[in-house]
Amino acid sequence: MPRDYKKERRDYYGYGKYEDQTAEQKRHRREMAGRKAARETLKKEGKVKAGQDVHHKNGDATDNRRSNIEATSRSYNRAKNKK
């Protein structure tokens, strides 16, 4: 049976009513919103291009201070964020 990626994403982020989400799903959604906001900040400055990721230097995806974010290659960012 093939994987149902849409279901996995729904389960991970907890789409639906906010009160029906688990604490972990709420955290995932906050982090996703933080990553999107950081990307928009760098896009406005013209510092992030297609194929690049936004790297949070301190590892906190909700900390979008300009001093904490930078545009990096995907391979660099994914290598730095391995746990």
BELRA-V582261 format. One record per backbone hydrogen bond with DSSP energy under -1.0 kcal/mol. CO is the residue of the C=O (numbers start at 0). NH is the residue of the N-H. Records with the same first field share a line. If there is no record, write none. Layout:
BEGIN
CO = NH + NH
END
This chain:
BEGIN
3 = 7
4 = 8
5 = 9
6 = 10
7 = 11
8 = 12
9 = 13
16 = 19
17 = 20
21 = 25
22 = 26
23 = 27
24 = 28
25 = 29
26 = 30
27 = 31
28 = 32
29 = 33
30 = 34
31 = 35
32 = 36
33 = 37
34 = 38
35 = 39
36 = 40
37 = 41
38 = 42
39 = 43
40 = 44
41 = 46
42 = 45
48 = 51
52 = 71
54 = 69
55 = 58
59 = 62
61 = 63
64 = 67
67 = 56
69 = 54
71 = 52
72 = 76
73 = 77
74 = 78
75 = 79
76 = 80
END
